[in-house]
């Protein structure tokens, strides 16, 4: 029995992984450290800051949402230090999937790879829904009204009523942005990154304008009490609300690990990957805290449960500040576009790594001869993301992405400790400081945030993982390249 289960824990040879990272896989090496930083910022700053800040403040944390961002930010920085060590040591596009394959074995690697689909594929769909909301609002300001029948999800969900129908047919704008970005990603990584660089600059300018001008309209009475009293239900304000809020808005931080999926397209991954991951994390954490403080200072938190909270804050304070509103909406539209791009870029590269290991069909690792991109998996990812974005509401998608990402971060943190013990001899151009303290703190904070998420979200994760386990035992286990050794 023990022998028959041994294959579950067979690991990929670390020396072989390092050798593979130096081989030519057909990808174009076009990214430098600046490109990787903007990729990280492009993925991190999006739905979390433009959409989820309002609902998280109104439903869970109040003005103390700033503390929620600090908790999530600290957890992410600890996890980011672990990612940076792995990304510099094993610069392969598989991200957490590859790292766990080398440390925890094939079965856990498969689970993480399957879990990452929740993060990247569903994240791109979630952000596309947020993009749709801002586009419809912006067009409304221009007196162009998009019918709700083609701009909202036909499915709805609430804890009180369960699943239902909204009366709409499809969320067409969400589908549209996914299709356009998918086409751009098929054409090439360099073109995609250049587009992302421009968008990142635009949305940073918009956020800094909101922070600078909004701070003059802060009413400190809106911060009192800074930590609203708990309602008697776990997660509804008080410190439990801050923890739940940190778990919900964790979605805002998922982008930094997408940097690691571009390892094989980086010119100097050993140096540039840690820079891209850590710098983008620090910059975005500081911006998130500032936006949370300004937003809850401008408007009482109880009024912020809307699709466009920053726009609401501007409209609420003074006529003289309303010139900023169209800029905020354009910045949100541009910003969310770049998040969709980075998420849709990450998922095909996870598929590529899993296919190379035999756990997915060979077609998933095909690279286009002209564009030098994993075009088949990019098209598959874009098609599924478009369908999901067109049908499902944002709240269900956002919670699924958060719990999937937190799970991956816990595993990466644990993997660093294991590889430090089992392979201390391997060259590491970047080392996570204070091991095992930093990985333990990273895993602990992320797990606490997972535990704070609603029970329904856990059940969806369990069902998703059960489907993945069936696929592994019926396909992946039999076709694994490790069977040939």
Secondary structure, DSSP 8 states (H G I E B T S, - for coil): -TTTTGGGG----HHHHHHHHHS--S----B-HHHHHHHHHHHHSSHIIIIIHHHHIIIIIGGGHHHHHHHHHHHHHHHHHHHHHHHHHS--TTTHHHHHHHHT-HHHHHHHHHHHHHHHHHHHHHHHHHHHHHHHHHHHHTT----GGGBS-SEEEETTTEEEE-S---BHHHHHHHHHHHHHHHH-HHHHHHHHHHHHHHHHHHHHHHHHHHGGG--GGGGSSSS----SSTTSSHHHHHHHHHHHGGGGGGGGGGGGGGGGGBTTHHHHHHHHHHHHHHHHHHHHHHHHHHHHHHS-GGG--STTHHHHHHHHH-GGGTHHHHHHHHHHHHHHHHHHHHHHHHHHHHHHHHHHTTSS-GGGG---TTT-S-HHHHHHHHHHHHHHHHHS-HHHHHHHHHHHHHHHHHHHHHHHHHHHHH-TTS--SS--SSTTHHHHHHHHHHHHHHHHS-HHHHHHHHHHHHHHHHHIIIIIHHH-GGGG-
